[in-house]
């Protein structure tokens, strides 16, 4: 047979000289590549063949775009949305609170029937080489207003001291912001569940407002 020379061309880059019937390519990045093998003899006759192939060494990258971790919702449903990127096609599944996986169509799913409290949504993606990854978002459903109860002094109390310590209790699914006012005056934010006020002699109305997604008022009427 006549002498011939062989070159390998990767992604239309400069040819690599090769000998024998095989050659190891290194340093290929993730993604699609074209590999051409070209041979030429002493008389300039050439022949070539080309294949396209994909390198995929990494798991899919998932980003949950809604709901955002730490979100508070005032309804028992949410639209879960996400994005997935990978070199090869992926199968995407989602689940709620560690339950069964549901295969997804597109990049969103409607999640309903969520009870009040904390929840975790997970999205999993698996590519054709079985690389997989999972992303999650934690959020809280708060369907009802806080419950506030003024403990002391009692409703309609008659007090002989101008300084009055008002104590109340609050219960809610989530953390709340407390504010108080006397006789329709300006609201004052307070931490904790007590405050001392000096309203002066006479009949007064003390209000406590607890707020997160919804507002609830506690009212106390007293005389000093």
Phi, psi and omega in degrees: 000154181285152176298148177213163180235148183236137174233150174243130181241119181252120176055040177062023176274185181299140181297147175250127179287138182226155175232156180074209187239013175206160181205136180264124177262134180237162175075017179288130179280162175299138179133186183273139180224151172248136180234120180245133174249124184236135179236146180217135179261186183297335184265009177082009177283132182235154175213150181210160174216151185222143173230151173249138181214166183234134174259127180221098181256349190247153175286157177301152176257124184244137173229119174277120183265340177200135358282156177280139178305134181093358181290147172247130181245143178258022176213160184269027178216155179204149174265114178276124179232151183203169171230146179227132175234136178198160179291328183241166179300152183232155169253127185247136176228159177219159177205165181241129171053041176074014179281198180289150180279142175241126179291136187262153170242123182080209185241027179204161176208143178268123181249122183234173175071027181280126178281165178295137180130192183273146180219157176232125173254135179236144175235130180239140178230136180231129180267182187292339177266011176070018168287136182222156176210162183222140174236153182221158175223130179254136181209172183231134173262125180233101187265345186232156179288158175298154174254122181239136181227120177280116187276318184208142354287171181287162178302131178077014183298144174251115189247145180257012181233137181287339176268122184239124174264117180258129181240136179220167176234150183225138171228137179197162178295330186233172174295146183236164173254126182257138174221154178222159174207160178237127174056038176076014179283196183291145178281141178235125179283143183218145173262146184089193187228037173203155177203147176253127182235159178232082187280348184086169182295147176124184179270139184220157175239123180252128180242138172241129178244127176247128187224135159226261174278336178228164185247141172225138181252141168247134185238138178226129175252131182213165178232136179247000000 
